[in-house]
Amino acid sequence: MDPTAEKPVPARRRIRYLLEDSLFAFAFRVVPLLPRRCVVGLARSLGFMAWILARRDRRIAMANLDLAYGRSLDAAGKRAIVRGVFRTFALTALDIFWFSRDTRARIERHVVVEAGSEKWMGAGPLVAVTAHFGNWEVFGHVATLRGATLVSVAKPVKNPVIDERLNQLRRACGQRIVPRQGALKALVKSLREKATVALLLDQDTREAEGGVFVDFFGVPVPVSSAAAGLAERMGVPLVMGYCRSREDGRYVCYVHDVLEPAVLKGREVADITADIARLLEAEIRRYPTQWLWTYKRWKRRKPGTDPSIYPLYAD
């Protein structure tokens, strides 16, 4: 048997992929036709349904909030955050489709860019760091519409058809997606060409893949050192940017912190990465319903660390 041959996809997974493909195609045709108020109302309904039905995600979110807030926030407050998270993510998912039509006009009408942040949206070269916070996809749309050459590394979703369709939508809005294999070389080249490199830095990254353990809500987690390494090596600004959703269905895009090249020069990559994690944590604390608490962010324990400080789902 050829060890390089792809393993056959189990029948159950094939059926699930077909259902997901059909649902994606249906949403792509229908959601862009809806008025904005209907999209917002649908997101609220879907978020409520997810709170009721998605028990596993709810448990993970509550475990993460226990880690982050401990007894400083009671159970009712944590539940309110999780309900808000489900609403936020439902709107983010629906807007993948809704903003695919009349993108420029809809972005201009429904997205506000905070004063002082405009100059960073179309600037380059720079490294832009964000998280699964609010609507990170809309943040990319805004940057490209304001003239940025946006290059990003997208973690593939399990369904290959949907993964390609999502990347097609991103490319249609002017983004350039580079594969994870050999990404560093492509990102360095992009910065030399005065592009904006955008990275999501709230995902689990193995040490073998460039992750370094830094504190996040007081507990060590592995964070990709790519943003810190690129910015320090290339002498470009490292910008912390976000796209926060509002109750009325509009978005606010903003840059909250900028680490200039003079501040980064000669510093250890691990120290810069720790600063990034600290800044992300501060923004999540400001707007906790905007971040995806349902993700198993603390699943990888740092060797030699007390295992009791990690959630039950940790390895």
N, C-alpha and C positions, 0 to 999 in steps of 0.2 A: 504494500500500500504506500502511495506517495504521501510522506509526512507533511508536505506543503499544501496538499489538497484541502479545500474548504470542507468543513463538516456539514453534513446535510442538516437543513433546518427542520426541527421536529414539526409534526403535523399541527399540533396545537398552536405552536407559535406562528406557523404559516397562516392559519385561520385568523389569529389575532391581528397579524399584519394586514391581511385583506380587509378586515373590518376597520382597522385604523386608516387604511388608505381610502376606503370608501367615505368614511366620516370626514377625513381631511378634504377630499374632493368636494363633498357636499358643502362643507363650511366655506370653502374657497369660492363657491358659486353664490351662496346665499348671504353670508354675513356682510360682505361689502355693500349689499343692496339695502341694508337696514339703516334707519335713521339713528343718529348718535344716541338719542335717549333710549332707544330699544336695546342697543348694544350694552349700555350701562346697566339697564334694568335686568337684562339677561345675565350679565356678569354677577350681579347681586344674587339672583336666583341660583345660578350654578355654584356660587360660593357657599350659599346656605346648604345646598344639596351635598356638596363636598364635605362640609362640616359634619353632616349627619352620617354620610355613607363611608367616607374615607377614614375608617377607624385607624388603620395602620399609620397613615400620614399624621393623623391627629395625635396619636401616641408619641410619635417621633418628635413632633413640634413641642408637645408639652414637656417631654424629657429635655429637649434643648433649652427651653425657657427655664426649667428648673435649674439647669446648669448655669445659665447666664444670670438669672435674677435671684435664685435661691428663695429665701423667705422675705426678701424686700418687696416682692410682688405676690399678692395672694392668688389662689387658684382661679377666682372669678376674673381677675385682671389678665391672667395668662390665657384663659379661654377666650376672652375678648380679642386679644392679639391674634390668636390662631384663626378666629372667624374672619378677622380683617385680612389676614394673609391669604386665606382662600379666595376672598373677593378680589384682592389685588391680582393674584395669579390668574383668576378666571378672566379678568379684563385684559391682562397681558396676552393671554392665549387668543382671545377673540380678536384683539387688535392686530395680531399677525395677519389675519385675513382682512380686517376692515381697512387698514392703512395700505393694503395692496392696490386699492383703487383710488384714483385722484390723490395720490400720495402727497404731492406738494401742497395742494389746496387744503387738504385735511390736516396736514402737519401745521401749516400756518394758522389755521383756525383753532386748533385744539391743543397746541403745544406752546407754552410760554418759555422763553429763555431768559433767565434772570439777568438783570443788569450786571455788567462786569464779567459775565461768562461768555458773551458773544465772541470775544477776541480769541478764545481758545477753541471754538467750535470748528473754525475753518483753518486754523493755524497748523503749521508743521515745519520741521519734524518734531514730534513729541510722542511720548508714551502715555496713553490714556488708560487709567485703571477704573473699573467699575465692578459691580457685583450683581448677583441675581436679586436686584433691588428695584422695586417699581417696574418700569418697562425698559429694560436694557436694549431691546431691539429698536425702540423708538429713538433712544439716545443715538444709535448709529445712523438712523435716517436723518436726524437733525444735523449731525456733523457733515454728512455727505451733501445735503442740500445747501449747506453754507460753504461748500467748496473744499472740504477736506478730502484727501485721498485716503480712505479708511481701509486698513488692512487688519484682519483679525484671524485668530485661530479658533475655530469652532469645534467643540467636543461633539463627535457624532452621536446622534440618537440611535437607539438599537434598531429601529425599523429603517432599513436603507433607503426605501422609496421616499419616506417622509423626510429623511435626512437630506436627500438630494433636492426635494421640493423646497425645504426651508432655505437651503443655500441658494437656490435659484431666486427666491424672493429677496434674499440679501443682496445678491449680485445685481438684481434688477434695480435696486435702490443705490447702486454705485459702490457697494462694498466689494473688497477682494478677499476671498477666503483662502487661506493657505492650509495645507494638510499638516497634521501634527508631526508627521515624519519629516524631518529636515526643516522644521519651522524656523529655527533660530537663524539659519543662513538667510532664509527669505525675509525675515523681519529686519535683520541688519541691512540688507539690500534696500528694503522699503524705506527705512529711516534715512539712508544715504540719498534717496530720491525725494526726501522731504515729505514723506507720508506720515499719517497718524497711525500708530500701532495701538489697537484697542484690545485689552485683555481683561477677562473675568477672573478675579483672583480669590474667589471664595469656595473653590472646589478642592477636593482632596487630591494632593499631588505626591506621589511616592518620592522618596529621597533619590532613588535611582533615576527619576525623571526630572530632577532639579528642584524638588521640594526641600524646604528647610523648616524645622520646627520653631514656631514662634508662638507667643501667648495670644490667645483670642478669647475674650471674655474670661481671662484668668487661667485658661487651660491650654497647654501646648497642642498645636495642630500643625500638620505640614502644609506649607503655602508655597506656591511656585515662586522661584526666585527670578523668573524670566524678566518681569517688568523692571525690577531693581537692577539686574545685570545689564539690560539693554540701555536703560537711561544713564547709568553711571559710565558704561563703556563708550557710548556714543555721544555723551555730553549734551543730552537733550532734556527738556523739562519732563517731569513726571506729574501728570495731572490726575486728580481724583474727581471723577465726574459721575453724575447720577441723573436719573429721570424718575421723578416721584409722581405718583398718580394722586389726583384729588377726588373728593367725593362727587363732584359734578362731572367726572369723566374726562376732565382735561389733565394735561401733564405739565410739570415744571421741570425743565432741564437746567442744570447748574453745575458749576465747578466750585467745589468747596475748599480744596487745598491744592496748592502747587508747590512741588519740590523742585527748585531751580537747579541748574547744572552746578552752580558754585557751591550749593549745599550738599550735593551728592558726590562731588569729585573726591576720589580717594577713600570713600567710606566702604566698609565691609558690606557686601551684598546682603548678608543675613541681617545686619542692623537696619538697612533700608527696608527690607522685607518686613521686619518687625514694626517699623513706622507705618507701613502700608496697612498692616493688620490692625494697628491701633486706630488709624484714621477710619477704616471701614467700620470697626466696632463703634466708634463714636457716632457715625452717621446712622447706623442701625439702631443705636440707643435713642437717637432723636426721633426716628420714625420706625418703630419696631414692626408695624403691620406691613411695611414695604418689603421686608426681607423674607426669603424663602426658608422659614424655620423648619419646614418638612424635610429638608435635606439632611442626611446623616453626616453632618460636618465634623463631628468628633468621633468618627469611627476608628481612627488609627491612633493608637496610644504611643506616646513617646517612650522608648525603652528607658527603664529605670524610674519612671514616674509612677506615683501612687495610682493604681488602677481604679480606686474608689472615687476619684474625682471625675471620671468619665461616665457617660451614660451607659445603660445596660446593653445597648446595641453595639458598643465598641468592640473591636476585635480582641 
